[in-house]
């Protein structure tokens, strides 16, 4: 008798897994409710068929039918919620599919009402149909009073799945929908078969759905690994360590910002094939990305040949200004090595870099479909302004950055005006041929600024 409870335990365990994995997802909640109510209804039916408990539990038969109706309604609600996440093709009538699924939920409600109206008939003519009539149970009118709304809800649900498949869901979602379609007949059969057969049928249905669910999450995980290549690992680590809610909180931090772009890129892109332009950008991004990754910086933006890098956010970096200057030097070195391979007669490329240090506001912004870690403040504008003013091979940095790294090997430049900063900003240049900053890295001279 104990093994008859295994499908109930299995269903409740799957419900807890879906609920605990993503409590805020309406689709996951709907699946959890469906599986949880299925587990409760299975456990109650097993107890109801125990001769020692039948008489005591029979008055509760009708109320417990609510869980069976809830199982059907929650699955249909999951399909409804899923429909709202998939884009519809132009000209496709999406209201029809919603109405089909709502009709299925109404059928589930009719089953519950019939169970309350005739609880004893439900037990004898539906739940015990096979025990009393064998395989001829389908000939009994009382059986169809309860079987009809269940079958109607099932057919409406399968129709909803077919309509969903017409909207061409992605592969992961399609696998899960197919798994539900395969599992449904096994789960429905468990309502009317003898206990031994019902337990086997239920387990087959649950395993079918579990295989689809695991396949779905594996595909989603592979997709996440692929997309993580386009996102900052520092942002991923921030979310992993602090959670999404805390990661999205705004903070004011003093960081260093690096902006770099290629000189002469617009003319170069017009003169060479698009494949060559794409290859240059790919190698350029890869080279800068390797340097940034070595120092633990965060690439905030790629914009054509322009790259914006945060040093000290979202994860803090000690001596971020000194780190930013050394990072800028290595970016210049790596990029100029590649530029020698990219240049074509009449069109040469160069690299200009700007470094600014100051307080910025950082945080995660965006909509539900896309989030982005961003930094806002005059320092970001300053780094971009210095970058645009840098000649080929120059690294321009503001006075605050210089105060942290020392003034060895720099030449002063006339102040520049920057959006968001009232007074002209003094800045300094580090030329490609200067090596004096190497000594500063070995014996850093740090000037404190109040």
Secondary structure as UniProt FT lines:
FT   HELIX           2..5
FT   HELIX           6..21
FT   TURN            23..24
FT   HELIX           26..48
FT   TURN            51..53
FT   HELIX           54..57
FT   HELIX           58..60
FT   HELIX           61..83
FT   TURN            84..85
FT   TURN            90..91
FT   HELIX           94..117
FT   HELIX           119..121
FT   HELIX           122..127
FT   HELIX           129..133
FT   HELIX           134..139
FT   HELIX           141..166
FT   HELIX           171..189
FT   TURN            190..192
FT   HELIX           195..228
FT   TURN            229..230
FT   HELIX           233..247
FT   STRAND          251..263
FT   HELIX           265..271
FT   HELIX           274..295
FT   STRAND          298..303
FT   TURN            304..305
FT   STRAND          306..311
FT   TURN            318..319
FT   HELIX           320..342
FT   TURN            345..346
FT   STRAND          350..367
FT   TURN            368..369
FT   STRAND          370..376
FT   HELIX           378..389
FT   TURN            392..393
FT   STRAND          395..398
FT   HELIX           399..405
FT   TURN            408..409
FT   STRAND          411..416
FT   TURN            419..420
FT   STRAND          425..430
FT   TURN            432..433
FT   HELIX           436..442
//
